[in-house]
Amino acid sequence: MRRILLVGAGHAHLAVLRSFAETPVYGARLTLVTPLATQVYSGMLPGVVAGHYRLEEAQIDIASLCSRAYVDLTIGRVDALELAARRVRLDDGAVLEYDAISLNPGSLVDRSLPGAERTLAAKPLDEFIAALDGRRLGRVAIIGAGAAGAELAMALGHRGAPVTLYSDRPTLAGPAGDRVALALRRSGVDFRPGMAVTSVEAGPVLIAGTARQDFDLIIRATGSAAPAWLAAPGLAADGLGFALVHDTLQSTSHPEVFVAGDCATLRDAPHPRSGVYAVRHGETLATNFRNFISGRPLAPYVPQARALILLSCGSRYAIAQRGGWTAEGAWVWRWKDWIDRRWLKSLRG
């Protein structure tokens, strides 16, 4: 019987588990290894921070989903990926062997900023939420004005915290950039575009060029980084350390290794790292695992030409972007809320 090991419960693997819960797969033993039996859904994180959702409303019950999908669940963190032996070593010393493995652990926040250890990383999400829980929020700085940084800035501003958002770019990216900048101002966020943070000193004190400012909390929401163990000897990777994959989501160097979500870079069709694409990765993975087990050819993943992006703006207000089209309003927030709740409902059965 084939042994398929799933590492991580990112969007792609959640879509795989949902598929297997709806239509069970036979002829293989599947195991999921992930650090937590429940986890926060990233799409609803800003709403949890802002107070629109209770934490339990935004949680995914991984253990229940695995049970319905007939997938064994192992709670643990990967310490090493041993490609030649086809096994994974966990931080508690346990070893899991496989015939095929799929990696979807999600990305981490880049730690290259000097003094990063004095900041709170926006990921892993559950650790971020736990660090904020019950905390009295004073002056908050957020480094990084991508979608995650902007949403967190407005969510914390909605909670009453004075927030300063630093960006190394003069403007926000994308057609909705001007809308997001105006929304930040309306939310009371002190938005500082084109002001790159160079280091964080004890205090914590944020250094941006010649400017120095102390804060009660500094949140790091900068670029994505791959987990250290993904840099396994011989695994093909791009210049940032993310795994290179074919359109079948197989590693370009190890066909028994599948990689999806934020940690994958499609060699011939690179696209943004977001949950929208990762869910589609998962749909292709589910098909390919069924094909792998039955000996059929694997199917290619074809990225969508345009993806819908929905950004929360602190209050029950949101911004939408798809291609060159943008919109905003309370109705967009209700649309986003409906999509998020429908996704969670599909995972709960």
Secondary structure, DSSP 4 states (H G I P E B T S, - for coil): -EEEEEE---HHHHHHHHHHHHS---SEEEEEEES-SEEE-GGGHHHHHHTSS-GGGGEEEHHHHHHHHT-EEEE--EEEEETTTTEEEETTS-EEE-SEEEE----EE---STTGGGSEES-SHHHHHHHHTTPPP-SEEEE--SHHHHHHHHHHHHTT--EEEE-SSSS-SSTTHHHHHHHHHHTT-EEETT----EEETTTEEEETTEEEE-SEEEE---EE--GGG--TT--B-TTSPEEE-TTSBBSS-TTEEE-GGGEEESSS----SHHHHHHHHHHHHHHHHHHHHTPPPPPP---SS-EEEEE-SSS-EEEEETTEEEEEHHHHHHHHHHHHHHHHHHH-
